[in-house]
Amino acid sequence: MCREMDVFFRVHGRVKYEELCTLIAEYTLATDADVACIVDALLSVTRRELMKGSIVQLGVLGNFRMHAGSCGVQSPEKFHTSMFKKARIIYTLGVMMKEITGKLTYTKASVKDISGKCPLPHVDD
């Protein structure tokens, strides 16, 4: 744990869905509309299979699975389905994603000058 200052990975942009479909289409003979159709189908099938309790494997991208647990009870008679906690989807990195995180390089970013007084109102002002 960092004590003096926490440092985080800096995000440098966002690829919107439409742009992602266009970028993928550039690698194939498909149009961006074709890619969007396939991605939408992938999402629908993934949702359906997760709801059935299946693990959805996406090759080197990784796996998705549903997880729902509950608190323990002393006997089966005391258990009720309302004791389940909110379900969540767990993503496990695949080979490609593990490689990406292992190949990161780091550079020092410039630090903003924070010596001046903030013009916004604060509780302690």
C-alpha positions in Angstrom: 0.0 0.0 0.0 1.3 3.4 -0.9 1.5 5.7 2.1 2.4 9.2 0.8 0.6 9.2 -2.5 -1.4 6.6 -4.4 -0.5 6.3 -8.1 -3.0 5.0 -10.7 -2.8 3.9 -14.3 -3.8 6.9 -16.4 -6.5 6.3 -19.0 -5.9 8.2 -22.3 -9.2 7.9 -24.0 -12.3 5.9 -24.7 -13.3 3.8 -27.7 -17.1 4.0 -28.2 -19.1 1.0 -29.4 -19.6 2.3 -32.9 -15.9 3.1 -33.3 -15.0 -0.3 -32.0 -17.2 -1.9 -34.6 -15.5 0.2 -37.3 -12.1 -0.7 -36.1 -12.9 -4.4 -36.0 -14.4 -4.2 -39.5 -11.0 -2.9 -40.8 -9.5 -6.3 -40.0 -12.2 -8.3 -41.8 -14.3 -8.4 -44.9 -17.3 -7.5 -42.8 -18.9 -4.0 -42.6 -19.1 -2.2 -39.3 -22.9 -3.0 -39.3 -22.0 -6.7 -39.7 -19.6 -6.5 -36.8 -22.2 -4.7 -34.6 -24.7 -7.5 -35.5 -22.2 -10.1 -34.4 -21.2 -8.3 -31.2 -24.9 -7.8 -30.3 -25.5 -11.5 -30.9 -22.5 -12.4 -28.8 -23.8 -10.3 -25.9 -27.3 -11.8 -26.2 -25.9 -15.4 -26.2 -23.5 -14.6 -23.4 -26.4 -13.2 -21.3 -28.5 -16.2 -22.0 -25.8 -18.7 -21.1 -24.8 -16.9 -17.9 -28.4 -16.9 -16.8 -28.4 -20.7 -17.4 -25.3 -21.0 -15.2 -22.8 -21.7 -17.9 -19.3 -20.5 -18.0 -18.8 -18.5 -21.2 -15.4 -18.9 -22.7 -14.1 -16.3 -25.2 -10.8 -17.9 -26.0 -7.7 -15.8 -25.3 -10.0 -13.0 -24.1 -11.0 -14.9 -21.0 -14.1 -16.4 -19.3 -17.2 -15.0 -17.8 -19.3 -16.8 -15.1 -22.1 -15.9 -12.7 -21.5 -16.1 -9.0 -24.0 -15.9 -6.2 -23.4 -16.9 -2.6 -25.1 -16.7 0.7 -24.3 -16.7 4.4 -23.9 -20.0 6.1 -26.7 -21.5 8.3 -26.5 -24.2 11.0 -29.0 -26.5 9.3 -30.6 -26.9 5.8 -34.0 -26.2 7.3 -33.0 -22.7 8.3 -31.8 -21.8 4.7 -34.1 -19.7 2.5 -33.3 -18.5 -1.0 -33.8 -14.9 0.2 -30.4 -15.3 2.0 -28.5 -15.2 -1.3 -26.4 -12.1 -1.9 -26.7 -10.1 -5.1 -25.3 -12.1 -8.0 -22.3 -10.8 -9.9 -20.4 -11.7 -13.0 -16.8 -12.7 -12.6 -14.4 -12.2 -15.4 -11.2 -14.3 -15.5 -8.4 -13.1 -17.7 -7.4 -15.1 -20.7 -3.9 -15.6 -22.1 -4.0 -12.4 -24.3 -5.2 -10.2 -21.4 -2.6 -11.6 -19.1 0.1 -10.9 -21.7 -1.1 -7.3 -22.0 -1.0 -6.6 -18.3 2.5 -8.2 -18.1 3.9 -6.0 -20.9 2.9 -2.6 -19.5 5.6 0.0 -19.3 5.5 2.9 -17.0 6.5 6.5 -17.3 6.3 9.3 -14.8 3.4 11.7 -15.6 3.6 15.4 -14.9 2.2 16.5 -11.6 -0.3 19.4 -11.5 0.5 22.3 -9.3 -1.8 22.0 -6.3 -0.2 24.8 -4.2 -2.9 27.4 -5.0 -6.3 27.6 -3.2 -9.1 25.7 -4.9 -11.8 28.2 -6.1 -14.6 25.7 -5.3 -16.5 25.9 -2.0 -15.5 23.3 0.7 -17.1 22.2 3.9 -14.2 23.4 6.0 -14.2 26.9 4.4 
